[in-house]
Amino acid sequence: MSSKVHEDAHLFIQRAWISHMFAQRVWLCGGEHLLEVLHVAGVEMQLTAAVSFLTILQEESVSIHAYAHSFLQVILLHLEHRDAGVSNAWLETLLSVIEALPKETLRHEILNPLVSKAQLSQTVQSRLVSCRILGKLTNKFDAHTIKREILPLVKSLCQDVEYEVRSCMCRQLENIAQGIGTELTKSVVLPELIELSRDEGSSVRLAAFETLVNLLDIFDTDDRSQTVLPLVKSFCEKSFKADESILISLSFHLGKLCHGLYGIFTPDQHLRFLEFYKKLCTLGLQQENGHNENQIPPQVLEQEKKYISVRKNCAYNFPAMIIFVDPKNFHMELYSTFFCLCHDPEVPVRYTIAICFYEVSKLLNSGVYLIHKELITLLQDESLEVLDALIDHLPEILELMSTGGESSSQENKLSALPDLIPALTAAEQRAAASLKWRTHEKLLQKFACLPQIISSDQIYYRFLQRMFTIMMTNNVLPVQKAASRTLCIFLRYNRKQEQRHEVIQKLIEQLGQGKSYWNRLRFLDTCEFIIEIFSKSFFCKYFFLPAIELTHDPVANVRMKLCYLLPKVKSTLTIPADKHLLQQLEMCVRKLLCQEKDKDVLAIVKRTVLELDRMEMSMDAFQKKFYEKDLLDQEKEREELLLEMEQLEKEKQQNDGRPLSDKIFEKKRRDSKTPTLLPKSTPVSVPGPSSATPSTSKEIKKSKLIRSQSFNNQAFHAKYGNLDKCSGKSSTSGYTPSASSLAKTSMISLTDESFRNRNASSVPTSFSPNTPLPSTSCGTSNPVDPKSSGSKDTQPRKTTLKSRKSNP
């Protein structure tokens, strides 16, 4: 099997290469030379030539007049090639060429010879080709020319003695009707369709039926009620006695037929048509299917496949049938049919109804609660294909389920929610256990809508811990990132401070300070999502310091990823309120420049420093360039504050009735003394002193100038030359720092060392009460066993920064 696939692929590549080379040379040879070559050419050369001729036309390698002179006759002469594949390839080329040729060329070179080619004396293949060409030519000429020269040929081919020709010409009548207008369609095309619908050949009747359905918009109400409707009625009545292929086509066009004939049915006809549709929805399900498949005759198997196609088409047309019966009558008329389609034993049928589920939900509107159970059924379907089709519009479906239906009672609207949560969790676990990680990723992304559907407590206890587990144990990176982003959205809309602080603590301790470098990488991904979803103040308060602490990470990949994130981290700062955080960021970048030994990380650090220096800081004062971003950030911060106020409002009911404003003031006063309820091991940024003089734009420029001078003094050139390490050996590097620079560096370093020592001495109070987590600081990291490097669950592949500093 694999060798056959490789052979086909090799043949395709070879043909494409030959076609490309052929197209470059073919227009140089001339038509007469091509005729000599193609006359004796094999099938492969013929197919390549047909594609090459089309390529020359599409690329406009020659003018259209030169093309018609050199190549058109070659194409026309090979339309009746004895090989059907070659003949069809040349025909497709000709149909594309017709679009570009002028009218005079079409008349003399194609239309005039077509009169003789369409005669009964010609071969069947020649007449079939004539049918296709006539359908294409109709759009190129005016109505008078069509009526005088083309329609007589069309009538002749519709009366051909061969059913294949009649069927082919019948399928071209749609194009012809669009070219000749409504009046000629009624007087010429409609009589031919009526006659062809009574043809003895089933394929001809099927072509006539499909063409009638496609032309319903052209006919007026009288034509539909007096001519089309009786034909459709007769066709439906005879369909069960005819070939199953007619049933397949009928079931596929049923929705369009109901739409086109809507309003002209009598009540009795409406009821009969609806019963006909219901019968098609259960076609083949009444038969016994308990025997072994190997013992079923091939004819029966083929028939069952056709029945499956019919039910699949019925599922595809189900939204149209809801409109046909009116959504108000859904429960009485179509609910049982919908139930059967959702529980159909065949996956293609359930897959199709899952695709249509959102459309059905929108149409039902206030009656959407009627299909709650079917939603649960499809979520619990054993086939992941069905689940994948359903979750494309899962947020919209759940929103309709939870909020739709003003006239329905709240009990009805929420009755399925107790079953919804187990169904969603079971669907996620089933997707996680499979090899279809894209379905799992998509489902996790759609879970982001849950805060709008269910309570934050339900999310916290049923979904949030599962997101943590996926982030730390799943081996597929897109799935981990999807879980991380969804977890951030869960955190964003969580309404309880204790739960939010617990989630933040777990993110920092289990990911940011985790033993596995893979978890620390995911922490940086989470920080990126937090910057996107939360306000700037939220990130600075909880995640700024834990993020920049990873500049001391012993794994090069973690430091590298952090360098890419630093511009986004800096964008969360606002001057002058976050001046102390800006100093911490500058100190970490300076240490990376001085101490980094990995050449790849160092190159990224240098590029990042230039990008950081070019960035403009957001100020507390109004700035027009940041107006939209600041408004969005203020909206996020306002929503976060509202969540806190909701909790305070609940606490107020249990307190002594003090005003809410007093409680908020008291809470802010407590927060100024104790910034958060997180344990001491979790670094949290504290606002700078209010007495500090606000920084101006001159101070920012001065800070950038100091960094740039320090950068340039360390032999960093415009082409990113080698940077000598400033580890205290100024005699080696030839660099003599200024007194002010040394003073500033020592002051910031002292602040940083005291900050990290304070963090390192503290022990987490929850999640790991007995075993303190290792600090990621440079001064406290331990040497790594080289044998364990390379595993994402052990310490890293690089030596620690401490061991680097000990080298001479």
Steps between C-alpha positions, in 0.01 A plus 500: 500500500778745598703418189195579285462836674867578442468408134197728459679786674808451283284496188323820608829682566645377172190613309508842669868544409441389141201734478708792623781433252251427223322830557829688464583346164164421343425854384836512320426196287190619310174318435616296202790348691278422799252313280779276374620425852160451665371281218723216617526600867387274781243565769746665742624742238144584397398577860814709549437693180140578601614639834783693335268666250283619790809625687609706200156662487487572873851645514433709186826384344367600157223729379150358467507537121830314474363235733188452287713478186757251637323285755121511456495258204725258688253498793197449272661212314565302819152535655399160364805307611436130545609517865218646712741660750696676225182617328364643825831678572496673160131588548568666836778700337267612222226605744754721679625641169145595396483749788792697353438481125326786314151449353610490138754229567239300694250533217735397216721246678258332743131579444486449122679160506275400793196481270646197323652350816158485671332301225376142555747379241787588734625277783347506847821647638483785247141580597583489871781748443260721303260510797772625734618762252146629438447550873817710514435703184162626619652763728719638219229602250193722503146360529427545128805294395417235759140471380601479134814284509532322834145407609430285190808293585387477863156367400657249266732364770213484752324264257811289434456124471766432766398554863856610590475793257153597623615492860811707424303761307239514774763595757614789277150648483562688827790695345299559184199631697719750682630625166171539313283660772163422656274521194702264278546267795123466541435452128798280406677348802199414720322287233823307442538441874142375528556254221837385639344447845284227343793337320542126513856532625534546879816711462316734263207539742744566783681769297166663413391500867826658623490763225139587589594546866793726409278714274215550750598864556448578131143368486208705629232377740270373224775294340596354836148404602370381161813346346782441747300378801320218313836384358660500844203316649517233233874469540473448876226237464703296253834541677461203738425270207800624300874481557635610842728754330187706424414496869850630580456795264146566617601505868790735424282756316210473741585816694534712186175352371311587819633854488415548132145361528423652840160668502340311212439170682149419607470371860464146369804533273698656783419206725586243232832665427587508870412132538717423198795674667445310827493174309835583337653582841441142619564325169682172559469504880200266505704208365661247728872559539602235746681267260869498420614751240710239324185297431305790344479485120685778317177630350350549847814675625491738205134571566569575867774747399249682282250509784768652726561770237125574492481542879815713495341731241185519713712611796662763277157638406354492852527879562308563175227263615465690829422811296262292289291391801555823701720486816189527719389157379841337546414298808189353346620448143878448495636427848468123463681519165776712655533245779543219244766691308699574819485131597558363150726191506724642225770759573455705176138570590581609857796701372275693260232572760775618739612750235142625469437514876582870530267593215224295659558675834476844340179412319332362812580815702266481801452126448869421512457328837321219313831371360706511822508122522614465140790737572608276788463195276728643232755617759513143630520347150757225470633647174743791532400613151152579632647685798736696274209609280291604801762710680557733205204705625490375858525847665209631295293188568560518876417869504170432325431215741563710809346833395268429206125483534340798664164325519635173634532449872835522678460142616471377142793708380739372767370146531785351297784682679551230767559252216702750297803516729555120517450482123761769437755346735444154351540641148829666596636182658398299195677748271808497724520121488491496120771582247294785353670783688351767274152408620627516858658841438182634340284378788727665758482825305121484496495445879591868528128578463407318822524806732204642307302177540562351845610634838859563598471240778401233249794596279737503797407156627433322167724659235778712643706224658467304177661792313793485744538129444504541121757778520734289712454152354386522137770450239345707218608864507190650325278313747701633795476855369126467444458376859716787626298767322169350612627486858585870481147578385361289786717701737390826340134439577537325835298686763669382820824657621613189686463284190676756282794525741524124520513470120763775477706329770487166319599662172806658660607205716420204276586661167720806556705334774448141383779246482436424135625761255206402278261629768697824527465547125125455534503760777638752251225404254250562779655840573454593135131407518459693826646811338246458219194427716553690825575862579856630528466553875395139554805363322735740677349416838525121477716382210758767415766400753450120466541542124823704504642270768536244220790704362702297752359168375772236445343385171591700190165434332312659789720809497466521124121487514496763772709732281238478229233585759680797658360767261146393590595498868632854475183612323304429821691768694368850555729784597545629771289251699707198386841665508634245752389213274671664205822509703464132579451425131806705400711328764398155375578591140838645604586179681410298195733715292783464748468136603337314210734241344265326260565661161143448373344657807752785494417583139129518587577710809683754286211527256254523789696784662480704182127434479450594866688828451281589202180441695307799631367470851138561587453793738241559768414825321288503184683398182321501168706220345405258780140620530323191366727256683461692826122503466498123447729449798281722719196296398678178601606651831146624565357151439758348735403753767132420451569135575660601829213733581248221440673292762514792741129556446432142609722544806313819585180305554675299771668798666372781721349697216787743443492683165671326210727798440641470855575135443673570171710769669590264781588225255728734303665612824564135590631428152747788531647326805463142379485499120335162452391189683763294318776332697831678549672275252295653222661828385246776462575849375429785743432851375781748550484769770249771435751766604730414213536769237316395180732406218495716194583422141850642564560240772390222265736623231776528762437140606519386139824700455661335801410155365626591155831631640546191710411292196746678271783494757476121498609487136155444351509624141224549242566159349455325837867426562625288790419645841768459767358386827503758780536259791720722712830450312530842343866440421406216268224681317671832475187671627514760779153587620420849622442567868134583447448185297665285769299665772173449315582139415605412855189663642266312267694176547476534876127556472463199274715272717307594811173442313607156381647399838171595661315280251744213534470493876123468493315171468164457324213455740279287276514233227848390621519576873783260580733547204616853412511573128846590362556866424578602146742771615854499375657492843300199626494265204675164538734330254335255262599146428599494130350153461150626573513785248261476206192379686218746538414348839848546648743786534631647175759433236708815582727552801379744762588863512680448828743253347555736212600781733759280665687452172804719449 
